[in-house]
């Protein structure tokens, strides 16, 4: 199962006063990925572990003929492993010309939020979340942390290359 996203004018319009986010849940926390960064949402059918890889790298998988590196977002955030046998979900993104699948707990809905309601990270935001966050949106009774792809993958990949 896979859902591809059409990045129409509204998603990429830099003059727009709204931003669309694909919402995901990781360890009970709501996160939002700008829809312009998301290529698809899918259920990985099989994953091949990569020997001697970093703990955050869950393995590689084949998505419509492309080799995709799967990143375990729970490990990336220093959270405990998933419990139970629920279906694994992934969000497909491109970064530095490579394909990645961010392994998450749940996929939510697409939210369109006013750009003006985006705030800087609060001082009391968990350090692990702040490291990968590009800001937050306060929703009714909930805080949505915006995932910054550069922060999620860039620092991790740079550390692995060093």
C-alpha positions, 0 to 999 in steps of 0.5 A: 500500500502506498499513497503518492502526494501531488505537490500542487500550487497550494503546497509549494506556493511561497506567497501563500499564507498557509502551509500543508503538513502530513501529520505523523505520530512517533512515541505519542507525540504529534509531528508535522512534515511539510507536504512539499517534502513528502513523496509518499506514505507506505507500508514497508513490505519487507526490510533488509537489515544492513550489517554494521549500520548505525542503530537509527538505520532500520535497513533498506527496502524496495519501493517501486524499484527504488532502494530506500534507506529506512530510518527508525524515527523512534531510535533517532529520537532515543525512544524505546522500541515499538511494542506489539505487532502493529503495522509499520508505516513509513513516510517517503522523502528525498534528501540530497538526491537519495530516497529515505523512508522515515519509519513512524508509528502512525500517519494522521491527516493532512493539515493546512495551517496558517503560516503566522501560527508557526512558533519557535520551539518553546524553551521547555520542548524535549531536547530530542524533539528540539534537535529535529524541529523547525518550530511548532504549531499549537493545535487545540489541546496539542502541540505539533512539532514540525519535522525539519528534514535537514535536522532529521537527516543532515546531522545524522548522515554527517555524523555517520560520514565522519 
